[in-house]
Amino acid sequence: MSKRVLLIISGSIAAYKSLELIRLLRQDGLAVNAILTQGGAEFITPLSVSSLTGSETYTELFSLKDEVEMGHIRLAREADAILVAPASADLLSKMAQGMANDLATATLLAADVPVFVAPAMNHRMWEKDATQRNIKQLEQDGISVIAPESGDLACGETGSGRMADPEAIRQILLKQLELTPRPAPLAGKKAIVNAGPTQEPIDPVRYLSNHSSGKQGYAIARALWLAGADVTLISGPTHLPPVSEASQINVQTASEMYDATLGALHADIAICTAAVADWTVAQPAEQKLKKRDSGEPPTLQLTETRDILAALSQHPTDRPDLVIGFAAETEKMASHAKAKRERKGCDWIVANDTSGGKIFGADDTEVTLVTAEGSEPWPPMSKQDVAYKLTDAIIAFFNANQQRGAA
């Protein structure tokens, strides 16, 4: 008999992620029942939930049909685990106080199976003492809290409060239910990903850098890990939380990133998303540079940095099986990316149009995958979805190689 998860969807814009979560859990053979709170129903419909679960979506505590059968007790008893995703600040507060004034809270209070909550809210709400007290109380009550992620929020602000990625929630539930995850297609593969900008010192207080946020590289590192790869993430300075699933090495300069990336070999996959400085200051000043009375600016002597992508692609003894570079172009994107792939000697280039700074720091992007076979424009999508789509292409690459080897 398949394991059964009761999913409670509360009022948050992150409710749309619960639909993807249901799909993932069903793929693992889990049976999913769902409770949609009144707040949750402001964002998604019972019909959309039921179309994915294949069963009735429960909404009302005082439903004559369901409560004749003591529905809230039955739902709690039939589940092997209960997951609240997204868990709003309001629902977390009610749970901490032991309230039972709707179907969701009554079911939770009647539960004697493992309960997980995946909070989702504005970062200021998440950081409030009241919310943190509620979280501590829930943890003391034996409820597992799947911490929210940091990033851009629906309100337009940035900080901690985004519901954890559905794939990460899936992994946690499978472990709790002692189920074997779907076969990891990249298991046994080692991947190197570099990400973010570099900072090239001018003097003790100034540096040369760029607008890269690191979001794309971090998303790719996580997607590769979810596919089973052993990932080393080499990151320039960013404001992103660490990718806990990866072995992360933090660097500052282009020289440090070169040494860390080449030092992480051997690897099966290398993906260079980092916006590495092309030039560095030959002799950074030991003291802060001052304005001159003459009004003349100081002269900076620049030297070219070492080329990480070319070094990986042309490595004489330890070249990864698949080397992928990124190209940030402001014009003639496809032709420049094709020329870069040939010049560097890498296998693929992922090109994106950065004219006007339109993708820097954003969650969405539009890229073209350039390979020896040609170029494939991808439709606009989130950087996380680009990471998943690129990971799927990597999986297909290794599967094809394996089939050729077996032939």
C-alpha positions as CSV (number, residue, x, y, z in Angstrom):
1,M,0.0,0.0,0.0
2,S,1.4,3.4,-1.0
3,K,2.3,6.0,1.7
4,R,-0.1,8.8,2.1
5,V,0.6,12.5,2.6
6,L,-1.9,15.1,3.8
7,L,-1.0,18.4,2.2
8,I,-2.4,21.6,3.9
9,I,-2.3,24.6,1.6
10,S,-2.7,27.9,3.5
11,G,-3.0,31.5,2.3
12,S,0.2,32.6,0.5
13,I,1.2,33.5,-3.0
14,A,3.5,30.4,-2.7
15,A,0.4,28.3,-2.9
16,Y,1.0,27.8,-6.6
17,K,4.2,25.9,-5.7
18,S,2.1,23.3,-3.9
19,L,0.8,22.2,-7.3
20,E,4.3,21.3,-8.4
21,L,4.9,19.6,-5.0
22,I,1.8,17.4,-5.5
23,R,3.1,16.4,-9.0
24,L,6.5,15.5,-7.6
25,L,5.0,13.4,-4.7
26,R,2.6,11.6,-7.1
27,Q,5.5,10.7,-9.3
28,D,7.1,9.0,-6.3
29,G,4.0,6.9,-5.9
30,L,2.7,8.7,-2.9
31,A,-1.0,9.2,-2.4
32,V,-1.8,12.8,-1.6
33,N,-4.9,14.2,0.1
34,A,-5.2,18.0,0.4
35,I,-6.9,20.6,2.6
36,L,-7.2,24.0,1.1
37,T,-7.8,26.8,3.6
38,Q,-9.9,29.8,2.9
39,G,-6.8,31.9,2.4
40,G,-5.2,29.3,0.2
41,A,-8.3,29.3,-2.0
42,E,-7.7,33.0,-2.7
43,F,-4.6,31.9,-4.8
44,I,-5.5,28.5,-6.2
45,T,-8.7,26.6,-6.7
46,P,-9.9,23.2,-5.3
47,L,-10.3,22.0,-8.9
48,S,-6.7,22.7,-9.7
49,V,-5.6,20.8,-6.6
50,S,-8.0,17.8,-7.2
51,S,-6.9,17.5,-10.8
52,L,-3.4,16.7,-9.5
53,T,-4.2,14.7,-6.4
54,G,-6.9,12.7,-8.1
55,S,-9.1,13.0,-5.0
56,E,-11.4,15.4,-3.3
57,T,-9.9,18.6,-1.9
58,Y,-11.2,19.4,1.6
59,T,-12.1,22.9,2.5
60,E,-14.8,23.0,5.2
61,L,-14.7,21.9,8.9
62,F,-18.5,22.0,9.1
63,S,-19.1,19.9,6.0
64,L,-22.2,17.7,6.6
65,K,-20.9,15.0,4.3
66,D,-17.3,14.9,5.6
67,E,-17.9,15.5,9.3
68,V,-20.6,12.8,9.6
69,E,-17.6,10.6,9.1
70,M,-15.5,12.8,11.5
71,G,-13.5,14.1,8.5
72,H,-10.8,16.0,10.4
73,I,-10.1,12.9,12.5
74,R,-10.1,10.6,9.5
75,L,-7.7,12.8,7.5
76,A,-5.3,13.0,10.4
77,R,-5.4,9.2,11.0
78,E,-5.1,8.1,7.4
79,A,-2.0,10.1,6.7
80,D,1.6,8.8,7.1
81,A,2.8,12.4,7.3
82,I,1.2,15.9,7.2
83,L,2.8,18.7,5.3
84,V,1.7,22.4,5.6
85,A,3.1,24.1,2.5
86,P,2.9,27.0,2.3
87,A,2.5,27.7,6.0
88,S,1.4,31.3,6.5
89,A,2.3,33.3,9.5
90,D,-1.4,33.2,10.6
91,L,-1.6,29.4,10.4
92,L,1.8,29.0,12.3
93,S,0.4,31.2,15.0
94,K,-2.8,29.1,15.3
95,M,-0.8,25.9,15.4
96,A,1.5,27.2,18.2
97,Q,-1.5,28.1,20.3
98,G,-3.3,24.8,19.7
99,M,-6.3,26.5,18.0
100,A,-8.8,24.3,16.1
101,N,-11.3,26.8,14.5
102,D,-11.1,25.5,10.9
103,L,-10.5,22.2,9.1
104,A,-6.8,22.7,8.8
105,T,-6.1,23.5,12.5
106,A,-8.6,20.9,13.8
107,T,-6.9,18.2,11.7
108,L,-3.4,19.3,12.9
109,L,-4.5,19.2,16.5
110,A,-5.8,15.7,16.0
111,A,-2.7,14.4,14.3
112,D,-0.4,11.8,15.8
113,V,1.9,11.4,12.7
114,P,4.9,13.5,11.7
115,V,4.0,17.1,10.8
116,F,6.2,19.3,8.6
117,V,5.7,23.0,7.9
118,A,7.2,25.0,5.1
119,P,6.7,28.7,6.0
120,A,6.2,31.4,3.4
121,M,5.8,35.1,4.2
122,N,7.3,38.6,3.9
123,H,10.8,38.7,5.4
124,R,9.8,41.2,8.0
125,M,7.0,38.9,9.2
126,W,9.4,35.9,9.3
127,E,11.9,37.9,11.3
128,K,9.4,39.2,13.9
129,D,9.9,38.0,17.5
130,A,6.3,36.7,17.5
131,T,6.9,34.5,14.5
132,Q,10.2,33.2,15.8
133,R,8.5,32.4,19.1
134,N,5.9,30.4,17.3
135,I,8.5,28.5,15.3
136,K,10.4,27.6,18.5
137,Q,7.1,26.4,20.1
138,L,6.3,24.3,17.1
139,E,9.8,22.7,17.1
140,Q,9.4,22.0,20.9
141,D,6.1,20.3,20.0
142,G,7.9,18.0,17.6
143,I,7.0,19.7,14.4
144,S,9.7,19.8,11.7
145,V,10.2,23.2,10.2
146,I,11.5,23.3,6.6
147,A,13.2,26.7,6.7
148,P,12.3,29.3,4.0
149,E,14.8,30.5,1.4
150,S,16.2,33.9,0.9
151,G,15.6,35.9,-2.3
152,D,13.1,38.1,-4.1
153,L,9.7,38.0,-2.5
154,A,6.2,38.5,-4.1
155,C,5.9,41.9,-2.4
156,G,9.0,43.2,-4.3
157,E,11.3,43.1,-1.3
158,T,14.3,40.8,-0.8
159,G,15.1,38.6,2.2
160,S,14.2,35.3,4.0
161,G,10.7,34.1,3.7
162,R,10.3,32.3,0.3
163,M,8.9,28.8,0.7
164,A,11.5,26.2,0.2
165,D,11.8,24.7,-3.3
166,P,9.3,21.9,-3.9
167,E,12.1,19.5,-4.8
168,A,13.9,20.1,-1.5
169,I,10.6,19.5,0.4
170,R,10.1,16.3,-1.6
171,Q,13.6,15.0,-0.6
172,I,12.9,15.7,3.1
173,L,9.5,13.9,3.0
174,L,10.9,10.8,1.2
175,K,13.6,10.6,3.9
176,Q,11.1,10.8,6.7
177,L,8.8,8.2,5.1
178,E,11.9,6.0,4.5
179,L,11.2,5.8,0.7
180,T,13.9,5.6,-1.9
181,P,13.9,8.6,-4.2
182,R,13.6,8.2,-7.9
183,P,16.9,7.1,-9.4
184,A,19.3,10.1,-9.4
185,P,20.4,10.3,-13.0
186,L,23.7,12.1,-12.2
187,A,24.6,10.0,-9.2
188,G,28.4,9.4,-9.2
189,K,29.1,12.5,-11.3
190,K,31.1,15.3,-9.9
191,A,30.3,18.9,-11.0
192,I,32.1,22.2,-10.6
193,V,30.0,25.4,-10.8
194,N,31.4,28.9,-10.4
195,A,29.1,31.8,-9.9
196,G,28.8,35.5,-9.0
197,P,31.1,38.4,-9.7
198,T,34.8,38.9,-8.8
199,Q,36.2,42.0,-7.1
200,E,39.5,43.3,-8.3
201,P,41.1,45.6,-5.7
202,I,42.1,49.2,-6.7
203,D,43.1,50.2,-3.2
204,P,42.0,49.1,0.3
205,V,38.5,50.5,-0.1
206,R,37.7,50.3,-3.9
207,Y,37.5,47.5,-6.5
208,L,36.5,46.7,-10.0
209,S,33.4,44.5,-10.3
210,N,30.1,43.9,-12.2
211,H,26.4,43.5,-11.6
212,S,26.3,39.7,-11.4
213,S,24.1,38.4,-8.6
214,G,25.1,34.8,-8.7
215,K,21.5,33.6,-8.8
216,Q,21.8,31.6,-12.0
217,G,24.9,29.7,-10.8
218,Y,23.5,29.0,-7.4
219,A,20.3,27.7,-9.0
220,I,22.3,25.4,-11.3
221,A,24.4,24.1,-8.4
222,R,21.2,23.1,-6.6
223,A,19.6,21.6,-9.6
224,L,22.6,19.4,-10.3
225,W,22.6,18.2,-6.6
226,L,18.9,17.4,-6.9
227,A,19.8,15.2,-9.9
228,G,22.3,13.3,-7.8
229,A,25.6,15.0,-8.6
230,D,28.4,15.8,-6.1
231,V,28.6,19.6,-6.5
232,T,31.4,22.0,-5.7
233,L,30.2,25.6,-5.9
234,I,32.9,28.3,-6.2
235,S,31.3,31.7,-5.5
236,G,32.4,35.2,-5.8
237,P,31.0,37.8,-3.4
238,T,27.1,37.6,-3.4
239,H,24.3,38.4,-1.1
240,L,22.8,34.9,-1.5
241,P,22.6,32.3,1.3
242,P,25.0,29.4,0.8
243,V,23.9,26.3,-1.2
244,S,23.9,23.9,1.8
245,E,23.8,20.9,-0.5
246,A,27.0,21.8,-2.2
247,S,30.6,22.0,-1.1
248,Q,31.0,25.8,-1.3
249,I,34.3,27.7,-1.7
250,N,34.0,31.5,-1.4
251,V,36.5,33.7,-3.3
252,Q,36.9,37.3,-4.1
253,T,39.3,37.9,-7.1
254,A,39.5,36.4,-10.6
255,S,42.9,34.9,-9.6
256,E,41.3,33.2,-6.6
257,M,38.4,31.9,-8.7
258,Y,40.8,30.5,-11.3
259,D,42.9,28.6,-8.6
260,A,39.8,27.3,-6.8
261,T,38.0,26.2,-10.0
262,L,41.1,24.4,-11.5
263,G,41.9,23.1,-8.0
264,A,38.5,21.4,-7.8
265,L,39.4,19.0,-10.7
266,H,38.8,16.1,-11.3
267,A,35.2,16.6,-12.4
268,D,32.7,15.2,-15.0
269,I,30.9,18.5,-15.5
270,A,32.2,22.1,-15.3
271,I,29.8,25.0,-15.6
272,C,31.2,28.5,-15.7
273,T,28.4,31.0,-14.9
274,A,30.6,33.4,-13.0
275,A,31.1,36.9,-14.4
276,V,34.9,36.9,-14.0
277,A,36.7,40.2,-14.5
278,D,38.6,40.3,-17.8
279,W,41.1,42.7,-16.3
280,T,42.6,43.3,-12.9
281,V,44.7,46.2,-11.5
282,A,48.4,45.4,-11.9
283,Q,49.5,47.1,-8.7
284,P,46.6,47.9,-6.2
285,A,47.5,50.9,-4.1
286,E,48.4,50.1,-0.5
287,Q,46.6,53.2,0.8
288,K,43.4,54.8,-0.3
289,L,43.8,56.9,-3.4
290,K,43.0,60.6,-2.9
291,K,41.7,63.2,-5.3
292,R,44.5,65.3,-6.7
293,D,44.6,69.1,-6.5
294,S,45.2,69.1,-10.3
295,G,41.9,67.3,-10.8
296,E,43.6,64.6,-12.8
297,P,42.3,61.1,-12.1
298,P,44.8,58.4,-11.2
299,T,46.1,56.1,-13.9
300,L,45.2,52.4,-13.4
301,Q,47.4,49.9,-15.2
302,L,45.3,46.8,-16.0
303,T,46.4,43.3,-16.8
304,E,44.4,40.5,-18.4
305,T,43.1,37.8,-16.0
306,R,43.6,34.1,-16.6
307,D,40.8,32.5,-18.6
308,I,39.0,29.9,-16.5
309,L,36.7,28.5,-19.2
310,A,39.5,28.1,-21.7
311,A,41.7,26.5,-19.1
312,L,39.1,23.9,-18.3
313,S,38.2,23.3,-21.9
314,Q,41.8,22.9,-23.0
315,H,43.1,21.1,-20.0
316,P,45.8,18.7,-21.2
317,T,45.2,15.9,-18.7
318,D,41.9,16.4,-16.7
319,R,39.3,18.0,-19.0
320,P,35.8,17.4,-17.7
321,D,33.5,15.4,-20.0
322,L,31.2,18.4,-20.4
323,V,32.3,22.0,-20.2
324,I,29.7,24.7,-20.3
325,G,30.3,28.4,-20.4
326,F,27.9,31.4,-20.1
327,A,28.1,34.4,-22.3
328,A,26.6,37.7,-21.3
329,E,26.1,39.7,-24.5
330,T,24.7,43.1,-25.2
331,E,24.5,42.7,-29.0
332,K,24.7,40.0,-31.7
333,M,24.1,37.4,-29.0
334,A,24.0,34.2,-31.1
335,S,27.0,35.0,-33.3
336,H,29.1,36.1,-30.4
337,A,28.2,33.1,-28.4
338,K,29.1,30.7,-31.3
339,A,32.4,32.4,-31.7
340,K,33.1,32.2,-28.0
341,R,32.4,28.5,-27.9
342,E,34.8,27.8,-30.7
343,R,37.5,30.2,-29.3
344,K,37.4,28.7,-25.8
345,G,37.0,25.1,-26.9
346,C,34.0,24.4,-24.6
347,D,31.2,22.1,-25.4
348,W,28.2,24.4,-24.8
349,I,27.6,28.1,-24.3
350,V,24.5,29.4,-22.6
351,A,24.1,32.9,-23.9
352,N,21.9,35.6,-22.5
353,D,21.1,39.2,-23.5
354,T,22.2,41.6,-20.8
355,S,21.6,44.8,-22.8
356,G,20.3,47.5,-20.5
357,G,21.2,45.4,-17.4
358,K,17.7,43.7,-17.7
359,I,18.6,40.3,-16.1
360,F,21.1,41.3,-13.4
361,G,19.7,40.4,-10.1
362,A,16.4,39.4,-11.6
363,D,14.7,36.0,-11.1
364,D,13.7,35.7,-14.8
365,T,15.9,35.4,-17.9
366,E,15.9,34.4,-21.5
367,V,18.8,32.3,-22.9
368,T,20.0,30.5,-26.0
369,L,21.9,27.2,-25.8
370,V,24.7,27.0,-28.3
371,T,26.3,23.7,-29.1
372,A,28.3,22.2,-32.0
373,E,25.0,21.2,-33.6
374,G,23.6,24.7,-33.6
375,S,21.7,27.1,-31.3
376,E,18.4,26.6,-29.4
377,P,16.6,29.6,-28.1
378,W,14.7,28.9,-24.9
379,P,11.5,30.8,-24.0
380,P,11.6,33.3,-21.1
381,M,11.6,31.5,-17.8
382,S,12.9,31.8,-14.3
383,K,16.6,31.2,-13.6
384,Q,15.5,28.2,-11.5
385,D,13.7,26.7,-14.5
386,V,16.7,27.4,-16.7
387,A,18.8,25.5,-14.1
388,Y,16.4,22.5,-14.3
389,K,16.2,22.6,-18.1
390,L,20.0,22.8,-18.4
391,T,20.3,19.9,-16.0
392,D,17.9,17.9,-18.1
393,A,20.1,18.6,-21.1
394,I,23.2,17.4,-19.2
395,I,21.4,14.2,-18.2
396,A,20.5,13.6,-21.8
397,F,24.1,14.2,-22.8
398,F,25.5,11.6,-20.4
399,N,22.7,9.1,-21.3
400,A,23.6,9.4,-25.0
401,N,27.2,8.9,-24.2
402,Q,26.4,5.8,-22.2
403,Q,24.3,4.4,-25.1
404,R,27.1,5.1,-27.6
405,G,29.5,3.3,-25.3
406,A,27.3,0.3,-25.0
407,A,26.7,0.0,-28.7
